[in-house]
Amino acid sequence: MDVVLREVHDSDLPVFFRQMNDPEALRMAAFTAKDPADRAAFDDRWRRIRASDAVTRTILADGDVVGSAAVYGEPGEREVTYWVDRAYWGRGVATAALRALLAEVPERPLYARAAADNTGSRRVLEKCGFRETARATGYAPARGEEIDEVVLNLPG
């Protein structure tokens, strides 16, 4: 499968909105928007993201929009995030996309967070060189409760 990143286009946003409303994906991601079905809030959030200094990319697999990946935050505290359509889980898409993003953004250190029970996302991060550095708890809107999360670091 050919996985590439490109700039986010307006036409990608309806696809992202649909992907980010998949109940199983929401549960796995855990730390999501308070109300993922609120399209106005989604659009506002993406306007802010696209106007910021975040490096935000659309993930394409064999030419199809399958998700997004980004590096955001303050220098020295920047984090990576990604979202891949559930139909593509377990096929190496997230790993390939994150590797491409890390090649595009050489800044280090970078950080990531994941629900402690999200073994797929943790595996992707570890394949890309991230290592667990801490554990925390936080409120996960998609689950409606406090859950454990891992904090990972990709050193310089």
Backbone as JSON Lines, residues from 0, in Angstrom:
{"i":0,"aa":"M","n":[0.85,-1.17,0.0],"ca":[0.0,0.0,0.0],"c":[0.89,1.23,0.0]}
{"i":1,"aa":"D","n":[0.58,2.19,-0.85],"ca":[1.35,3.42,-0.96],"c":[0.74,4.46,-0.01]}
{"i":2,"aa":"V","n":[1.49,4.83,1.03],"ca":[1.02,5.8,2.02],"c":[1.83,7.07,1.88]}
{"i":3,"aa":"V","n":[1.14,8.19,1.65],"ca":[1.79,9.49,1.52],"c":[1.02,10.54,2.32]}
{"i":4,"aa":"L","n":[1.7,11.63,2.6],"ca":[1.08,12.78,3.27],"c":[1.0,13.92,2.28]}
{"i":5,"aa":"R","n":[-0.02,14.75,2.45],"ca":[-0.13,15.99,1.67],"c":[-0.83,17.03,2.53]}
{"i":6,"aa":"E","n":[-0.82,18.27,2.05],"ca":[-1.52,19.35,2.72],"c":[-3.0,18.99,2.85]}
{"i":7,"aa":"V","n":[-3.63,19.5,3.89],"ca":[-5.07,19.29,4.1],"c":[-5.85,20.16,3.12]}
{"i":8,"aa":"H","n":[-6.79,19.55,2.42],"ca":[-7.69,20.27,1.51],"c":[-9.06,20.4,2.18]}
{"i":9,"aa":"D","n":[-9.82,21.42,1.8],"ca":[-11.17,21.58,2.32],"c":[-12.01,20.32,2.13]}
{"i":10,"aa":"S","n":[-11.81,19.64,1.0],"ca":[-12.6,18.45,0.7],"c":[-12.27,17.27,1.62]}
{"i":11,"aa":"D","n":[-11.16,17.36,2.39],"ca":[-10.81,16.3,3.34],"c":[-11.66,16.37,4.61]}
{"i":12,"aa":"L","n":[-12.13,17.55,4.95],"ca":[-12.79,17.74,6.24],"c":[-14.05,16.89,6.43]}
{"i":13,"aa":"P","n":[-14.93,16.75,5.44],"ca":[-16.07,15.85,5.65],"c":[-15.64,14.4,5.9]}
{"i":14,"aa":"V","n":[-14.55,13.99,5.28],"ca":[-14.04,12.63,5.5],"c":[-13.53,12.51,6.93]}
{"i":15,"aa":"F","n":[-12.75,13.5,7.39],"ca":[-12.25,13.49,8.77],"c":[-13.42,13.47,9.76]}
{"i":16,"aa":"F","n":[-14.45,14.27,9.49],"ca":[-15.6,14.33,10.39],"c":[-16.26,12.95,10.51]}
{"i":17,"aa":"R","n":[-16.44,12.29,9.38],"ca":[-17.03,10.94,9.4],"c":[-16.13,9.98,10.19]}
{"i":18,"aa":"Q","n":[-14.83,10.02,9.91],"ca":[-13.9,9.12,10.58],"c":[-13.9,9.35,12.09]}
{"i":19,"aa":"M","n":[-13.98,10.6,12.5],"ca":[-13.9,10.94,13.91],"c":[-15.23,10.76,14.63]}
{"i":20,"aa":"N","n":[-16.2,10.17,13.95],"ca":[-17.48,9.84,14.58],"c":[-17.75,8.34,14.56]}
{"i":21,"aa":"D","n":[-16.75,7.55,14.27],"ca":[-16.86,6.1,14.33],"c":[-16.81,5.71,15.8]}
{"i":22,"aa":"P","n":[-17.87,5.1,16.34],"ca":[-17.93,4.8,17.77],"c":[-16.75,3.97,18.29]}
{"i":23,"aa":"E","n":[-16.33,2.97,17.53],"ca":[-15.21,2.14,17.98],"c":[-13.9,2.93,17.99]}
{"i":24,"aa":"A","n":[-13.7,3.76,16.96],"ca":[-12.49,4.58,16.9],"c":[-12.49,5.61,18.03]}
{"i":25,"aa":"L","n":[-13.64,6.2,18.3],"ca":[-13.74,7.16,19.4],"c":[-13.36,6.52,20.73]}
{"i":26,"aa":"R","n":[-13.89,5.33,20.98],"ca":[-13.59,4.66,22.23],"c":[-12.09,4.38,22.35]}
{"i":27,"aa":"M","n":[-11.49,3.94,21.26],"ca":[-10.06,3.62,21.29],"c":[-9.24,4.89,21.49]}
{"i":28,"aa":"A","n":[-9.56,5.95,20.79],"ca":[-8.81,7.2,20.93],"c":[-9.01,7.8,22.32]}
{"i":29,"aa":"A","n":[-10.21,7.72,22.82],"ca":[-10.58,8.14,24.18],"c":[-10.55,9.64,24.4]}
{"i":30,"aa":"F","n":[-9.43,10.28,24.12],"ca":[-9.28,11.72,24.39],"c":[-9.68,12.49,23.13]}
{"i":31,"aa":"T","n":[-10.97,12.71,23.02],"ca":[-11.56,13.3,21.83],"c":[-12.3,14.58,22.19]}
{"i":32,"aa":"A","n":[-12.93,15.17,21.19],"ca":[-13.78,16.34,21.44],"c":[-14.92,15.94,22.38]}
{"i":33,"aa":"K","n":[-15.39,16.92,23.14],"ca":[-16.5,16.65,24.07],"c":[-17.71,16.09,23.33]}
{"i":34,"aa":"D","n":[-18.03,16.68,22.18],"ca":[-19.15,16.21,21.37],"c":[-18.68,16.08,19.93]}
{"i":35,"aa":"P","n":[-18.16,14.92,19.55],"ca":[-17.62,14.75,18.2],"c":[-18.65,14.97,17.1]}
{"i":36,"aa":"A","n":[-19.94,14.85,17.4],"ca":[-20.99,15.03,16.4],"c":[-21.35,16.5,16.16]}
{"i":37,"aa":"D","n":[-20.74,17.41,16.91],"ca":[-21.0,18.84,16.76],"c":[-20.18,19.36,15.58]}
{"i":38,"aa":"R","n":[-20.82,19.44,14.42],"ca":[-20.11,19.82,13.19],"c":[-19.57,21.25,13.27]}
{"i":39,"aa":"A","n":[-20.3,22.16,13.89],"ca":[-19.81,23.55,13.99],"c":[-18.54,23.59,14.83]}
{"i":40,"aa":"A","n":[-18.49,22.86,15.93],"ca":[-17.29,22.82,16.76],"c":[-16.13,22.17,16.0]}
{"i":41,"aa":"F","n":[-16.43,21.12,15.25],"ca":[-15.41,20.46,14.42],"c":[-14.83,21.47,13.42]}
{"i":42,"aa":"D","n":[-15.7,22.18,12.7],"ca":[-15.24,23.15,11.71],"c":[-14.42,24.26,12.36]}
{"i":43,"aa":"D","n":[-14.87,24.76,13.52],"ca":[-14.11,25.79,14.24],"c":[-12.74,25.28,14.63]}
{"i":44,"aa":"R","n":[-12.69,24.06,15.14],"ca":[-11.41,23.47,15.55],"c":[-10.46,23.36,14.35]}
{"i":45,"aa":"W","n":[-10.96,22.89,13.22],"ca":[-10.1,22.76,12.05],"c":[-9.68,24.11,11.48]}
{"i":46,"aa":"R","n":[-10.51,25.14,11.61],"ca":[-10.1,26.48,11.19],"c":[-8.91,26.93,12.03]}
{"i":47,"aa":"R","n":[-9.0,26.71,13.35],"ca":[-7.9,27.09,14.25],"c":[-6.64,26.29,13.95]}
{"i":48,"aa":"I","n":[-6.8,24.99,13.74],"ca":[-5.64,24.15,13.43],"c":[-4.94,24.63,12.18]}
{"i":49,"aa":"R","n":[-5.71,24.88,11.14],"ca":[-5.13,25.27,9.85],"c":[-4.52,26.66,9.89]}
{"i":50,"aa":"A","n":[-4.95,27.5,10.82],"ca":[-4.39,28.85,10.95],"c":[-3.18,28.88,11.88]}
{"i":51,"aa":"S","n":[-2.94,27.78,12.6],"ca":[-1.86,27.73,13.58],"c":[-0.54,27.33,12.91]}
{"i":52,"aa":"D","n":[0.5,27.21,13.74],"ca":[1.79,26.76,13.22],"c":[1.93,25.24,13.27]}
{"i":53,"aa":"A","n":[0.85,24.54,13.52],"ca":[0.87,23.08,13.51],"c":[1.2,22.59,12.1]}
{"i":54,"aa":"V","n":[1.92,21.49,12.02],"ca":[2.17,20.83,10.75],"c":[1.1,19.75,10.64]}
{"i":55,"aa":"T","n":[0.1,19.99,9.81],"ca":[-1.06,19.1,9.71],"c":[-1.13,18.55,8.3]}
{"i":56,"aa":"R","n":[-1.25,17.25,8.2],"ca":[-1.26,16.59,6.9],"c":[-2.42,15.62,6.78]}
{"i":57,"aa":"T","n":[-2.86,15.44,5.55],"ca":[-3.83,14.4,5.21],"c":[-3.04,13.15,4.87]}
{"i":58,"aa":"I","n":[-3.52,12.01,5.36],"ca":[-2.91,10.72,5.05],"c":[-3.67,10.12,3.88]}
{"i":59,"aa":"L","n":[-2.94,9.75,2.84],"ca":[-3.51,9.07,1.68],"c":[-2.95,7.66,1.62]}
{"i":60,"aa":"A","n":[-3.79,6.68,1.39],"ca":[-3.37,5.3,1.16],"c":[-3.89,4.9,-0.22]}
{"i":61,"aa":"D","n":[-2.96,4.62,-1.12],"ca":[-3.32,4.32,-2.51],"c":[-4.26,5.38,-3.07]}
{"i":62,"aa":"G","n":[-4.0,6.64,-2.7],"ca":[-4.76,7.77,-3.23],"c":[-6.03,8.13,-2.49]}
{"i":63,"aa":"D","n":[-6.46,7.29,-1.54],"ca":[-7.68,7.56,-0.78],"c":[-7.36,8.29,0.52]}
{"i":64,"aa":"V","n":[-8.2,9.25,0.89],"ca":[-8.05,9.94,2.17],"c":[-8.42,8.97,3.28]}
{"i":65,"aa":"V","n":[-7.45,8.66,4.14],"ca":[-7.69,7.68,5.2],"c":[-7.42,8.24,6.6]}
{"i":66,"aa":"G","n":[-7.06,9.52,6.69],"ca":[-6.83,10.08,8.01],"c":[-6.01,11.35,7.97]}
{"i":67,"aa":"S","n":[-5.54,11.72,9.17],"ca":[-4.74,12.93,9.32],"c":[-3.62,12.68,10.33]}
{"i":68,"aa":"A","n":[-2.59,13.5,10.23],"ca":[-1.47,13.43,11.16],"c":[-0.95,14.84,11.37]}
{"i":69,"aa":"A","n":[-0.46,15.11,12.59],"ca":[-0.02,16.48,12.89],"c":[1.04,16.5,13.97]}
{"i":70,"aa":"V","n":[1.8,17.58,13.95],"ca":[2.69,17.96,15.04],"c":[2.22,19.34,15.46]}
{"i":71,"aa":"Y","n":[1.95,19.52,16.75],"ca":[1.41,20.79,17.24],"c":[1.97,21.11,18.62]}
{"i":72,"aa":"G","n":[1.77,22.34,19.04],"ca":[2.16,22.75,20.39],"c":[3.32,23.71,20.39]}
{"i":73,"aa":"E","n":[3.72,24.06,21.61],"ca":[4.81,25.0,21.81],"c":[6.16,24.33,21.56]}
{"i":74,"aa":"P","n":[7.14,25.07,21.04],"ca":[8.47,24.5,20.86],"c":[8.98,23.89,22.16]}
{"i":75,"aa":"G","n":[9.6,22.73,22.04],"ca":[10.1,22.01,23.2],"c":[9.06,21.13,23.86]}
{"i":76,"aa":"E","n":[7.78,21.34,23.51],"ca":[6.68,20.55,24.08],"c":[5.77,20.02,22.98]}
{"i":77,"aa":"R","n":[6.24,20.03,21.74],"ca":[5.37,19.66,20.62],"c":[5.0,18.18,20.67]}
{"i":78,"aa":"E","n":[3.76,17.92,20.28],"ca":[3.22,16.55,20.3],"c":[2.82,16.12,18.9]}
{"i":79,"aa":"V","n":[2.81,14.8,18.71],"ca":[2.28,14.23,17.48],"c":[0.9,13.67,17.77]}
{"i":80,"aa":"T","n":[0.09,13.67,16.75],"ca":[-1.23,13.06,16.82],"c":[-1.57,12.53,15.44]}
{"i":81,"aa":"Y","n":[-2.4,11.54,15.4],"ca":[-2.84,11.0,14.12],"c":[-4.18,10.3,14.31]}
{"i":82,"aa":"W","n":[-4.89,10.18,13.21],"ca":[-6.18,9.48,13.2],"c":[-6.26,8.74,11.88]}
{"i":83,"aa":"V","n":[-6.49,7.45,11.95],"ca":[-6.59,6.63,10.74],"c":[-7.95,5.93,10.75]}
{"i":84,"aa":"D","n":[-8.6,5.96,9.61],"ca":[-9.89,5.28,9.44],"c":[-9.77,3.83,9.91]}
{"i":85,"aa":"R","n":[-10.73,3.38,10.68],"ca":[-10.7,2.04,11.26],"c":[-10.53,0.95,10.2]}
{"i":86,"aa":"A","n":[-11.03,1.16,8.99],"ca":[-10.89,0.17,7.92],"c":[-9.42,-0.09,7.57]}
{"i":87,"aa":"Y","n":[-8.53,0.82,7.99],"ca":[-7.11,0.7,7.67],"c":[-6.26,0.32,8.88]}
{"i":88,"aa":"W","n":[-6.88,0.09,10.02],"ca":[-6.12,-0.31,11.21],"c":[-5.42,-1.64,10.94]}
{"i":89,"aa":"G","n":[-4.23,-1.78,11.52],"ca":[-3.5,-3.04,11.43],"c":[-2.86,-3.31,10.08]}
{"i":90,"aa":"R","n":[-2.82,-2.31,9.22],"ca":[-2.28,-2.5,7.87],"c":[-1.0,-1.68,7.63]}
{"i":91,"aa":"G","n":[-0.46,-1.08,8.71],"ca":[0.79,-0.33,8.6],"c":[0.63,1.12,8.16]}
{"i":92,"aa":"V","n":[-0.6,1.56,7.97],"ca":[-0.84,2.92,7.48],"c":[-0.41,3.96,8.5]}
{"i":93,"aa":"A","n":[-0.8,3.8,9.75],"ca":[-0.44,4.78,10.78],"c":[1.07,4.86,10.96]}
{"i":94,"aa":"T","n":[1.74,3.72,10.96],"ca":[3.19,3.7,11.12],"c":[3.86,4.41,9.95]}
{"i":95,"aa":"A","n":[3.44,4.1,8.73],"ca":[4.03,4.75,7.55],"c":[3.76,6.25,7.56]}
{"i":96,"aa":"A","n":[2.56,6.65,7.95],"ca":[2.22,8.07,7.99],"c":[3.03,8.8,9.06]}
{"i":97,"aa":"L","n":[3.15,8.2,10.24],"ca":[3.92,8.85,11.3],"c":[5.39,8.94,10.91]}
{"i":98,"aa":"R","n":[5.94,7.92,10.31],"ca":[7.34,7.98,9.85],"c":[7.52,9.11,8.85]}
{"i":99,"aa":"A","n":[6.59,9.27,7.92],"ca":[6.67,10.36,6.93],"c":[6.59,11.71,7.62]}
{"i":100,"aa":"L","n":[5.7,11.84,8.59],"ca":[5.56,13.1,9.33],"c":[6.85,13.42,10.09]}
{"i":101,"aa":"L","n":[7.43,12.42,10.74],"ca":[8.66,12.64,11.5],"c":[9.82,13.02,10.59]}
{"i":102,"aa":"A","n":[9.83,12.51,9.36],"ca":[10.86,12.89,8.39],"c":[10.67,14.34,7.95]}
{"i":103,"aa":"E","n":[9.43,14.78,7.9],"ca":[9.11,16.15,7.47],"c":[9.38,17.16,8.59]}
{"i":104,"aa":"V","n":[9.24,16.73,9.83],"ca":[9.41,17.61,10.99],"c":[10.59,17.08,11.82]}
{"i":105,"aa":"P","n":[11.81,17.56,11.54],"ca":[12.98,17.01,12.24],"c":[13.14,17.49,13.68]}
{"i":106,"aa":"E","n":[12.32,18.43,14.1],"ca":[12.39,18.97,15.47],"c":[12.28,17.85,16.5]}
{"i":107,"aa":"R","n":[13.13,17.9,17.51],"ca":[13.08,16.96,18.62],"c":[13.38,17.73,19.89]}
{"i":108,"aa":"P","n":[12.92,17.35,21.04],"ca":[12.1,16.17,21.27],"c":[10.66,16.4,20.8]}
{"i":109,"aa":"L","n":[9.96,15.29,20.6],"ca":[8.53,15.3,20.35],"c":[7.88,14.38,21.36]}
{"i":110,"aa":"Y","n":[6.62,14.63,21.63],"ca":[5.88,13.85,22.62],"c":[4.62,13.28,22.0]}
{"i":111,"aa":"A","n":[4.05,12.31,22.67],"ca":[2.78,11.72,22.26],"c":[2.08,11.2,23.5]}
{"i":112,"aa":"R","n":[0.78,11.08,23.41],"ca":[-0.03,10.53,24.49],"c":[-1.0,9.53,23.87]}
{"i":113,"aa":"A","n":[-1.3,8.5,24.64],"ca":[-2.27,7.51,24.17],"c":[-2.96,6.89,25.38]}
{"i":114,"aa":"A","n":[-4.18,6.5,25.18],"ca":[-4.86,5.72,26.22],"c":[-3.99,4.5,26.49]}
{"i":115,"aa":"A","n":[-3.82,4.19,27.77],"ca":[-2.93,3.07,28.14],"c":[-3.36,1.76,27.51]}
{"i":116,"aa":"D","n":[-4.66,1.58,27.27],"ca":[-5.13,0.32,26.68],"c":[-5.2,0.36,25.15]}
{"i":117,"aa":"N","n":[-4.73,1.43,24.55],"ca":[-4.71,1.54,23.09],"c":[-3.39,0.95,22.58]}
{"i":118,"aa":"T","n":[-3.32,-0.37,22.59],"ca":[-2.07,-1.04,22.24],"c":[-1.65,-0.79,20.79]}
{"i":119,"aa":"G","n":[-2.61,-0.63,19.9],"ca":[-2.28,-0.37,18.5],"c":[-1.54,0.94,18.34]}
{"i":120,"aa":"S","n":[-2.05,2.0,18.95],"ca":[-1.41,3.3,18.84],"c":[-0.05,3.3,19.54]}
{"i":121,"aa":"R","n":[0.02,2.66,20.68],"ca":[1.3,2.57,21.38],"c":[2.33,1.84,20.54]}
{"i":122,"aa":"R","n":[1.92,0.78,19.86],"ca":[2.82,0.02,19.0],"c":[3.32,0.89,17.83]}
{"i":123,"aa":"V","n":[2.44,1.67,17.24],"ca":[2.83,2.58,16.15],"c":[3.9,3.55,16.66]}
{"i":124,"aa":"L","n":[3.64,4.17,17.8],"ca":[4.58,5.14,18.35],"c":[5.93,4.49,18.66]}
{"i":125,"aa":"E","n":[5.91,3.32,19.24],"ca":[7.17,2.63,19.58],"c":[7.93,2.23,18.32]}
{"i":126,"aa":"K","n":[7.26,1.8,17.27],"ca":[7.93,1.47,16.0],"c":[8.63,2.69,15.42]}
{"i":127,"aa":"C","n":[8.11,3.87,15.74],"ca":[8.69,5.12,15.22],"c":[9.7,5.73,16.19]}
{"i":128,"aa":"G","n":[10.06,5.01,17.24],"ca":[11.12,5.45,18.14],"c":[10.69,6.1,19.42]}
{"i":129,"aa":"F","n":[9.39,6.27,19.64],"ca":[8.9,6.85,20.89],"c":[9.03,5.83,22.01]}
{"i":130,"aa":"R","n":[9.33,6.34,23.21],"ca":[9.44,5.47,24.38],"c":[8.59,6.05,25.51]}
{"i":131,"aa":"E","n":[7.94,5.16,26.25],"ca":[7.12,5.6,27.38],"c":[8.0,6.24,28.43]}
{"i":132,"aa":"T","n":[7.57,7.43,28.89],"ca":[8.33,8.15,29.91],"c":[7.51,8.42,31.15]}
{"i":133,"aa":"A","n":[6.19,8.32,31.04],"ca":[5.35,8.61,32.21],"c":[3.97,8.01,31.99]}
{"i":134,"aa":"R","n":[3.23,7.96,33.1],"ca":[1.82,7.57,33.07],"c":[1.04,8.66,33.78]}
{"i":135,"aa":"A","n":[-0.18,8.82,33.36],"ca":[-1.04,9.83,33.96],"c":[-2.47,9.33,33.87]}
{"i":136,"aa":"T","n":[-3.38,10.07,34.47],"ca":[-4.79,9.82,34.27],"c":[-5.41,11.1,33.75]}
{"i":137,"aa":"G","n":[-6.44,10.94,32.98],"ca":[-7.13,12.1,32.44],"c":[-8.54,11.73,32.07]}
{"i":138,"aa":"Y","n":[-9.39,12.75,31.99],"ca":[-10.77,12.52,31.62],"c":[-10.84,12.27,30.12]}
{"i":139,"aa":"A","n":[-11.44,11.15,29.75],"ca":[-11.59,10.75,28.35],"c":[-13.04,10.97,27.93]}
{"i":140,"aa":"P","n":[-13.32,12.05,27.21],"ca":[-14.71,12.33,26.82],"c":[-15.39,11.18,26.08]}
{"i":141,"aa":"A","n":[-14.65,10.47,25.24],"ca":[-15.27,9.39,24.48],"c":[-15.7,8.22,25.36]}
{"i":142,"aa":"R","n":[-15.13,8.15,26.56],"ca":[-15.49,7.06,27.47],"c":[-16.28,7.56,28.68]}
{"i":143,"aa":"G","n":[-16.34,8.87,28.85],"ca":[-17.1,9.45,29.95],"c":[-16.52,9.16,31.32]}
{"i":144,"aa":"E","n":[-15.2,8.95,31.39],"ca":[-14.57,8.66,32.68],"c":[-13.07,8.95,32.62]}
{"i":145,"aa":"E","n":[-12.47,8.98,33.81],"ca":[-11.01,9.09,33.92],"c":[-10.4,7.76,33.51]}
{"i":146,"aa":"I","n":[-9.33,7.82,32.71],"ca":[-8.63,6.6,32.33],"c":[-7.13,6.83,32.42]}
{"i":147,"aa":"D","n":[-6.39,5.74,32.39],"ca":[-4.94,5.81,32.37],"c":[-4.47,6.15,30.97]}
{"i":148,"aa":"E","n":[-3.41,6.95,30.91],"ca":[-2.79,7.26,29.64],"c":[-1.27,7.14,29.79]}
{"i":149,"aa":"V","n":[-0.61,6.92,28.67],"ca":[0.84,6.88,28.66],"c":[1.35,8.13,27.95]}
{"i":150,"aa":"V","n":[2.47,8.63,28.42],"ca":[3.15,9.75,27.8],"c":[4.43,9.18,27.2]}
{"i":151,"aa":"L","n":[4.67,9.47,25.93],"ca":[5.84,8.95,25.24],"c":[6.69,10.09,24.71]}
{"i":152,"aa":"N","n":[7.96,9.82,24.51],"ca":[8.91,10.83,24.09],"c":[9.75,10.29,22.95]}
{"i":153,"aa":"L","n":[10.03,11.14,21.97],"ca":[10.99,10.85,20.93],"c":[12.13,11.86,21.12]}
{"i":154,"aa":"P","n":[13.23,11.41,21.73],"ca":[14.31,12.35,22.05],"c":[15.05,12.84,20.81]}
{"i":155,"aa":"G","n":[15.86,13.87,21.04],"ca":[16.64,14.46,19.95],"c":[17.84,13.66,19.57]}
